[in-house]
Amino acid sequence: QVQLVESGGGLVQPGGSLRLSCVASGLIFEIYDTAWYRQVPGKERELVASENSGSSDGSANYAAAVKGRFTISRDNAKNTVYLQMNSLKPEDTAVYYCKGDRVGGTYWGQGTQVTVSS
């Protein structure tokens, strides 16, 4: 059974940082394209960052709103994908989801809430 579990969300002040983690079981993240999405109530889920399997640093893709502030990375030994979020803004408030994708299967985590507020 495949399961993705996000953690690391919470309440942070504007300008602060958080690191989200997504641990996978039942699949090997190393061979999956991975991505982070976010969603606020009443809006569609939007892509935040993505990285293809086997890619090296610098080949990730980012939404314009987070480029230069967020970094996606992975630790294959821990079967974990991360999203480092710096210089957070109130508009970054959302539920953040990780996704693993390859031919034959797409999997989502349950989401973790990030709230940026003073």
C-alpha positions as CSV (number, residue, x, y, z in Angstrom):
1,Q,0.0,0.0,0.0
2,V,1.4,3.4,-1.1
3,Q,1.3,6.2,1.4
4,L,2.7,9.7,1.4
5,V,2.8,11.6,4.7
6,E,3.5,15.3,4.9
7,S,4.7,17.0,8.0
8,G,6.3,20.3,9.1
9,G,3.5,22.7,8.6
10,G,2.4,25.2,11.2
11,L,2.0,28.8,12.1
12,V,4.9,31.1,11.3
13,Q,5.3,34.9,11.2
14,P,5.9,36.7,7.9
15,G,9.5,36.5,6.9
16,G,9.9,33.2,8.7
17,S,10.8,29.8,7.4
18,L,9.4,26.3,7.4
19,R,10.6,23.0,6.0
20,L,8.0,20.5,4.9
21,S,8.7,16.8,4.6
22,C,7.0,14.1,2.7
23,V,7.9,10.5,3.6
24,A,6.8,7.8,1.2
25,S,6.1,4.2,2.0
26,G,5.2,1.5,-0.6
27,L,7.1,3.3,-3.4
28,I,10.6,4.4,-4.1
29,F,10.7,8.2,-4.5
30,E,14.0,8.0,-6.4
31,I,12.2,6.8,-9.5
32,Y,9.2,9.2,-9.2
33,D,8.8,12.7,-10.4
34,T,7.9,14.7,-7.3
35,A,6.1,17.9,-6.7
36,W,4.5,20.1,-4.0
37,Y,1.2,21.8,-4.5
38,R,-0.9,24.1,-2.4
39,Q,-4.6,24.9,-2.1
40,V,-6.6,27.5,-0.3
41,P,-10.4,27.2,0.2
42,G,-12.4,28.1,-2.9
43,K,-9.4,27.9,-5.2
44,E,-7.9,25.1,-7.4
45,R,-4.8,23.3,-6.2
46,E,-1.7,25.0,-7.7
47,L,1.7,23.7,-8.5
48,V,4.4,25.2,-6.2
49,A,7.5,23.2,-7.1
50,S,8.4,20.1,-9.1
51,E,11.5,18.0,-9.8
52,N,11.9,15.0,-12.1
53,S,13.3,11.7,-11.0
54,G,17.0,11.5,-11.5
55,S,17.4,15.3,-11.8
56,S,20.3,17.2,-10.2
57,D,20.2,20.4,-8.3
58,G,19.1,23.3,-10.4
59,S,16.7,21.5,-12.6
60,A,13.6,22.0,-10.5
61,N,10.7,24.1,-11.6
62,Y,9.0,26.7,-9.4
63,A,5.9,28.8,-9.6
64,A,6.7,32.4,-10.1
65,A,5.2,33.4,-6.8
66,V,7.7,31.3,-4.9
67,K,10.8,31.3,-7.1
68,G,13.9,32.3,-5.1
69,R,12.2,31.6,-1.8
70,F,11.3,27.9,-1.9
71,T,13.5,24.9,-2.7
72,I,12.4,21.4,-3.4
73,S,14.9,18.6,-2.6
74,R,14.9,14.9,-1.9
75,D,16.8,12.4,0.3
76,N,16.6,9.1,-1.5
77,A,18.1,7.2,1.4
78,K,15.2,8.4,3.6
79,N,12.7,8.2,0.8
80,T,11.7,11.7,1.6
81,V,11.0,14.9,-0.4
82,Y,11.4,18.3,1.2
83,L,10.1,21.8,0.6
84,Q,12.2,24.5,2.2
85,M,10.2,27.7,2.4
86,N,11.9,31.0,3.3
87,S,10.8,34.6,3.5
88,L,7.2,33.4,3.9
89,K,4.4,35.7,3.2
90,P,0.7,35.7,4.3
91,E,-0.3,34.8,0.8
92,D,1.7,31.5,1.2
93,T,-1.0,30.4,3.6
94,A,-2.5,27.1,2.3
95,V,-2.7,23.4,2.7
96,Y,0.5,21.9,1.1
97,Y,0.4,18.5,-0.6
98,C,3.2,16.4,-2.0
99,K,2.8,14.2,-5.1
100,G,4.7,11.3,-6.5
101,D,4.1,10.6,-10.2
102,R,5.3,8.1,-12.8
103,V,3.8,5.9,-15.5
104,G,1.3,3.7,-13.8
105,G,0.6,5.7,-10.7
106,T,0.1,9.1,-9.2
107,Y,0.0,9.4,-5.4
108,W,-0.9,12.3,-3.1
109,G,-0.3,12.9,0.6
110,Q,-3.1,14.1,2.9
111,G,-1.7,17.7,3.2
112,T,-0.2,19.8,5.9
113,Q,-1.5,23.3,6.8
114,V,0.9,26.3,6.6
115,T,-0.3,29.6,8.1
116,V,1.7,32.7,7.7
117,S,0.4,35.4,10.1
118,S,1.6,37.9,12.6
